[in-house]
Amino acid sequence: MTVSPWAPLRRSAFRALWLAQFASNIGTWAQTVGAQWLMGDLGGTALQVALVQTATTLPVFLLVVPSGALGDILDRRHVLLSGQALMLLGAGGLMLLAGTGSASPVSLLGLLALMAIGQALSMPSFQAIQPELVSREEIPQAALLNGVNMNVGRAIGPALGGLLIALAGPGATFAFNTVSFLGVLIVLARWRRPSDHRPLGAEHITTALRTGARYVGSSPLFRRVLTRLTLFIVFGSGLWALLPAIARGPLQLDASGYGVLLGSVGAGAIGGAFVVPKLLQRMSKNRLVLFATLVYAASTSTAVLTGSVAVVIVAMLFTGACWIATLSTFNASAQIMLPAWTRARALAYYQLILMGGQALGAVVWGVIADAYGLKTAMIVPAVAMVVLAVGATRWVPLIDRPLDVSPATYWEEPPEIGDAGAGPVLVTVEWEVAQENEDAFIDAMQRVGRARRRTGATMWGLFRDTEKPETFLETFTVATWQEHLRQHVERGTVVDQQNQETARALAKGPARVRHLLFAEPVKPE
């Protein structure tokens, strides 16, 4: 059955949050223009003007991973409310300072940094709640609509910001942004989110951070998504940094002409929301990403290979469509394969690469543009992007098969001990395997081992008994007994259960499990 591109908007919670977020995205981009303009009015140096961008991005880069951990150990709705409240306070503060004429470069940068902290707090949880707002089948369409939301906001916001500055000064952009956050807060406050399943209570933040990093490191399919995202974003982000220079330079456009280019990108993103679902019915995710990357590289190169404004406007339509096609495919792939218990902290790494890659790409291609010209800075990454996309399609392909990451409790009941914080814990599982099944068993156990590490094991190994070759000993260590209990009751998924059942089917009989606690030396009296 074909899912309509607009199907997620039929769900009231998603629709209300999407509309509120759309207003907020426009307000954020309008405020960016207002902040840069106000810094100039305050007599800020070139460095201070540049620091506006730093203040809005550096806190996000530094805090997005810890924020993702908070999104998994606390109620994501509360985390989102806190993040949006910080952004509201920052925008409101800027509105008051600009309105009373008491703003200074330091206070401007400080309030922008406060808003960036709120953004860092919100981003992973916002991504993580998408599967709670729509059905699993609608996640790709939801990712597309969220991409449209951001790209159209990016197109409209700067133009609106310039208009508000002309009519009422920079303070008007801060006022508009303040009101836009109120809408998001109202929607979140009214949303009745189901409570999280945490039988063992919330994790400690440091434990959650380690577990999140371990999950990403032990999930090769998720790492493929991160790798593909990195290869695309670093080489594809030069357009966003250099488009103003292209507009003012080769195309000789004024601010309104630059706005037309941004509007063309936004219109292309809207068109992509219609086209991508139809393309996915005819081709795999890998072919779609490869096709979109090829067209994106060609359209961005066109921007510096022709002096025709009309041709570039058409090229920007394709750019917007391909940008959203690629990123929405990556984002939907990530959301679908992540279980609820770790979704926010894993998606934080996705956001880290997305933002860090854009920042790195902007610097690298900006330096190359200064040294070798705009044509070199646009064509070199376009060629590299194509070459890497062709290789990545073969060596790190995205998967099209569905993974059932819904919760599953399939481990045998562990023994009871008094101290949940005791550890480290060594778990041994003894398997008896017939000789003809050995190769298949070892292969199946590699998948089991990755599941053990994803859910909390710090070390894992599979050993063969030299005296009894049909005996295999699986061992893994967990930091504490509490962490091992979480493996039993909170972190298992259906796909993990299927992998373990495959291994069990290859064994002669039930495995023998032992739990051992680290033997603390007795302290001398």
C-alpha positions, 0 to 999 in steps of 0.5 A: 500500500502506498503511503501518501506524502502528507499522511503524517499530517492527518495525525493531530499531534504530529500536525500541531507540532509540525505547524508550530515548528514551522513557525519556529523555524521561520522565526529562528532564521529571521532572528539570525538576520536580526542578530547579525544586523544588531551586532553591526548596529552596536558597533561590533567588530568583524570578529564579533559579527562572526561570533554570532554564528559561533554562539548559535552553533558551538553550544549545540555541537558541545551539548547535543550528545549529553542532551540525547542521553537526557532524552532517553533517561527522562521524559522526552516531553519534559526535556523538550519543554525545558529546551523550548523554555530556554529558547523562549527566555533567550529570544524574550531577553533579546527582544527586551534588550533591543527594545530598551536600547540596552543591548551590548555585543556581550549580552547579545552573544550570551543570550544567543548561546542560551538559546543554542543550549535550548536547541541542543537540549531539544534536537535529539528528543524532537527526532526521537519522538517522531516514531511516537507521533506517526506509524512505522510506515509513515516515518519516511514521510514524516522525515520528508515533511520535517525536512520541508519544514526546515528548508522552507523556513530557511527560505522564508525566514531571512527574507522575513527578517530583512522585512521586519528590520526595515519596518521596525528594526532588529527587535521585531525579529526577536519579538516574532521568534519569541511568539513562535516558541510560545506555539511550540510550548503550547503544543507540547504542554497539551500533548499527552505522551505515554509514560516510558517503560523503565521498570528499573528506573532512570539511568545515571547520566554518565552511564547513559552516555557510555551506553549510548556510545557503546550502542553506536559502536556496536551497531554496524547498520546504524554506523553505515547511516552515519558514514553515508551522512558524513560523506554527503554532508561534508562535501554537500554543505559548501553550497549553503556557505557559498551561495551568498557569495555566488549570488553577489559575485558571478550572478550579480544579484542583490538581497532580493535576488538572493532571496529568490535563490533561497526560495527556489531551494525551498520550493524544490524541497516541497517538490521533493516531498511529493517525488521521493515516496514515488521514487522509493516505490521504484528503487532501493534507498541506495539507488535513490541516494545515489541518484539524488547525490548525482543530481545534487552535484550537477545542480550545485556545479551549475551555479558556478558554471553559468551566468544565467540567473534563470538556469541557476534558479532551476538548478536550485529547485533540483538542489532543494529536492535532492537535499531533502531526498538524501537527508530524509532517507538517512534520517528515516533509516536511522529512526526505524532501526533504533529501539526506543530505549536508546533512540535519543542518544543515538540520534544525538550522534546523527545530529552531531555529524549533521551540524559538525559536517556542515560547519566543517564543510563551510570552513573548508570550502570557504578557505578553498574559495578564497584561495582558488575561486568559487568554481574550484570550491564548488566543483571539487566537492561535487566530483568527490561527492559523486565518487564517494557515493558510488563507492559507498553504495557498494561498500556501506549500503543502506538496508531496505529490509525492516528491522523489528526493534520493538521491545522483547523480553527473552532472557532467562530470569537472572538470580537475585542478589542484594546489591544492584550496584555490585560489579563488574559482572561476568556472564558465561554461557556454555553451548554444545554444538554439533560439528556440522553446525559449527560454522553457522553457529559461530556466524550467528553468535557474532550477531548475538555478541553485537546485541550483548554489546549494544545492550550493555556488555563492555567485553564479549568473546566466544571460545572453543574448549580444546578438550571438548571441541563441541563445547563453546563458551560465550563470555561477556562482562557488564559494569554492574548488576543493575546494567545486567538487569537492564539487559534482561528487562529493558533493552532487548528487541525482537531482532535481538531475540531472533538472532539468539533463537537462530544460535539456539537452534544450532546448539544441541540443547539448552545453554548453561548460564553462570553469573559471576561477580568480581571478587573484591580483595579483603581489606586488612584490618 
